[in-house]
């Protein structure tokens, strides 16, 4: 191979690397966008009676506040449900995973029924009800 052939190959390689965004020799990569803040970033607080606001926030981490009107237990799974509405077909529900309920070592019906609480977690929709699934009782604060 002649020197001019090697020069052409090197030029083509440099151009293709440049075209695909890789840094050229002696250059540094372009700065990246800073990561989103983590930890205790401000999250929205929503009253559980504001159904549309809750539905608009599905998939986001929020703090939902309200009055617990009933507490139910699924005997098979051990999951505990905090209900904020007497209407079983809609409303807001907090599902406490059976493992968290068992680890509590206290009667959760007695602890939460009739109390005002603030629950932090990711909102989801299950059978037309907005809910937060609680993995740890630290996500629930009695007001």
DACOR-V869272 format. One record per pair of residues at least 12 apart in sequence whose ideal C-beta (glycine too) atoms are under 10 Angstrom apart, sorted by the first residue. I is the first residue (numbers start at 1). J is the second residue. D is the distance in whole Angstrom. If there is no record, write none. Layout:
# DACOR-V869272
I,J,D + I,J,D
This chain:
# DACOR-V869272
41,61,9 + 43,57,10 + 43,60,8 + 43,61,5 + 43,62,6 + 43,63,6 + 43,120,7 + 43,121,10 + 44,56,10 + 44,57,6 + 44,60,7 + 44,61,9 + 44,62,5 + 44,63,7 + 44,64,9 + 44,123,10 + 45,62,7 + 45,63,5 + 45,64,8 + 45,65,6 + 45,118,7 + 45,120,9 + 46,60,10 + 46,62,6 + 46,63,7 + 46,64,5 + 46,65,7 + 46,66,9 + 46,92,9 + 46,123,8 + 46,130,9 + 47,64,8 + 47,65,6 + 47,66,6 + 47,67,10 + 47,84,10 + 47,92,9 + 48,64,5 + 48,65,7 + 48,66,3 + 48,67,8 + 48,68,10 + 48,82,10 + 48,84,4 + 48,85,8 + 48,91,8 + 48,92,4 + 48,93,9 + 48,94,9 + 48,117,9 + 48,119,9 + 48,130,8 + 48,132,10 + 49,65,10 + 49,66,7 + 49,67,9 + 49,84,8 + 49,85,8 + 49,91,9 + 49,92,8 + 50,64,9 + 50,65,10 + 50,66,10 + 50,92,9 + 51,85,9 + 51,90,7 + 51,91,8 + 51,92,8 + 51,129,10 + 51,130,7 + 53,123,10 + 53,130,10 + 54,91,10 + 54,92,6 + 54,123,6 + 54,125,9 + 54,129,10 + 54,130,4 + 54,131,9 + 54,132,10 + 55,123,8 + 55,125,7 + 55,128,10 + 55,130,6 + 56,123,9 + 56,130,10 + 57,122,9 + 57,123,5 + 57,130,8 + 58,122,9 + 58,123,5 + 58,124,6 + 58,125,5 + 58,130,7 + 58,131,10 + 59,122,7 + 59,123,7 + 59,124,7 + 59,125,9 + 60,122,7 + 60,123,6 + 61,120,7 + 61,121,7 + 61,122,5 + 61,123,8 + 61,132,9 + 62,119,9 + 62,120,7 + 62,121,8 + 62,122,8 + 62,123,6 + 62,130,10 + 62,132,8 + 63,118,5 + 63,119,7 + 63,120,5 + 63,121,8 + 63,132,9 + 63,139,9 + 63,141,9 + 64,84,8 + 64,92,6 + 64,94,8 + 64,117,9 + 64,118,7 + 64,119,5 + 64,120,8 + 64,121,8 + 64,123,7 + 64,130,8 + 64,131,9 + 64,132,6 + 65,84,10 + 65,116,7 + 65,117,7 + 65,118,5 + 65,119,8 + 65,120,10 + 65,141,9 + 65,143,7 + 66,82,9 + 66,84,5 + 66,85,9 + 66,91,10 + 66,92,7 + 66,94,9 + 66,115,10 + 66,116,7 + 66,117,7 + 66,118,9 + 66,119,8 + 66,143,10 + 67,84,7 + 67,85,10 + 67,114,8 + 67,115,7 + 67,116,5 + 67,117,8 + 67,143,9 + 68,82,5 + 68,83,7 + 68,84,6 + 68,94,8 + 68,109,10 + 68,111,10 + 68,112,5 + 68,113,6 + 68,114,6 + 68,115,5 + 68,116,8 + 68,117,6 + 68,119,10 + 68,140,10 + 68,142,9 + 69,82,9 + 69,83,6 + 69,84,6 + 69,85,7 + 69,86,6 + 69,87,10 + 69,91,9 + 69,113,8 + 69,114,8 + 70,82,8 + 70,83,4 + 70,84,9 + 70,85,9 + 70,86,7 + 70,88,10 + 70,93,10 + 70,109,9 + 70,112,10 + 70,113,7 + 70,114,9 + 71,83,7 + 71,94,10 + 71,96,9 + 71,107,9 + 71,108,6 + 71,109,4 + 71,110,9 + 71,111,9 + 71,112,6 + 71,113,5 + 71,114,9 + 71,115,10 + 72,88,10 + 72,93,9 + 72,95,10 + 72,109,9 + 73,96,10 + 73,98,9 + 73,101,8 + 73,108,8 + 73,109,8 + 74,95,9 + 74,98,8 + 74,101,10 + 76,98,9 + 77,95,10 + 77,97,8 + 77,98,5 + 77,99,10 + 77,101,9 + 78,96,9 + 78,97,8 + 78,98,3 + 78,99,8 + 78,100,9 + 78,101,6 + 78,102,6 + 79,95,6 + 79,96,7 + 79,97,6 + 79,98,5 + 79,99,9 + 79,100,9 + 79,101,7 + 79,133,9 + 79,134,10 + 80,94,9 + 80,95,8 + 80,96,4 + 80,97,9 + 80,98,8 + 80,100,8 + 80,101,5 + 80,102,10 + 80,104,9 + 80,108,5 + 80,109,8 + 80,111,10 + 80,112,8 + 80,134,9 + 80,137,10 + 81,93,6 + 81,94,7 + 81,95,6 + 81,96,8 + 81,108,10 + 81,129,10 + 81,131,9 + 82,94,4 + 82,95,8 + 82,96,7 + 82,108,8 + 82,109,10 + 82,111,10 + 82,112,6 + 82,113,8 + 82,115,9 + 82,117,7 + 82,119,8 + 82,131,10 + 82,132,9 + 82,134,9 + 82,140,8 + 83,113,9 + 83,129,9 + 84,117,9 + 84,119,10 + 84,129,10 + 84,130,10 + 85,129,9 + 87,129,9 + 88,127,10 + 88,129,9 + 89,127,8 + 89,128,7 + 89,129,8 + 90,127,9 + 90,128,6 + 90,129,6 + 90,130,9 + 91,128,9 + 91,129,6 + 91,130,8 + 91,131,10 + 92,119,9 + 92,123,9 + 92,129,7 + 92,130,5 + 92,131,7 + 92,132,8 + 93,126,8 + 93,127,9 + 93,129,5 + 93,130,8 + 93,131,4 + 93,132,8 + 93,133,10 + 94,112,9 + 94,117,8 + 94,119,5 + 94,121,8 + 94,131,7 + 94,132,5 + 94,133,8 + 94,134,6 + 94,139,9 + 94,140,7 + 95,121,10 + 95,124,9 + 95,126,8 + 95,129,10 + 95,131,6 + 95,132,8 + 95,133,5 + 95,134,7 + 96,108,7 + 96,112,9 + 96,119,10 + 96,132,10 + 96,133,8 + 96,134,5 + 96,135,9 + 96,136,9 + 96,137,7 + 96,139,9 + 96,140,8 + 97,133,7 + 97,134,7 + 97,135,6 + 97,136,9 + 99,135,8 + 99,136,9 + 100,133,10 + 100,134,6 + 100,135,6 + 100,136,6 + 100,137,6 + 100,138,9 + 100,139,9 + 100,140,10 + 101,134,9 + 101,137,8 + 103,136,8 + 103,137,8 + 104,136,10 + 104,137,6 + 106,137,9 + 108,137,8 + 108,140,9 + 111,137,9 + 111,140,9 + 111,142,8 + 112,137,10 + 112,140,7 + 112,142,7 + 115,140,10 + 115,142,5 + 115,143,7 + 116,141,10 + 116,142,7 + 116,143,4 + 117,140,6 + 117,141,6 + 117,142,6 + 117,143,6 + 118,139,9 + 118,140,7 + 118,141,5 + 118,142,8 + 118,143,6 + 119,131,10 + 119,132,5 + 119,134,7 + 119,139,6 + 119,140,5 + 119,141,8 + 120,132,8 + 120,134,9 + 120,138,9 + 120,139,5 + 120,140,8 + 120,141,8 + 121,133,7 + 121,134,6 + 121,135,8 + 121,136,10 + 121,139,5 + 121,140,9
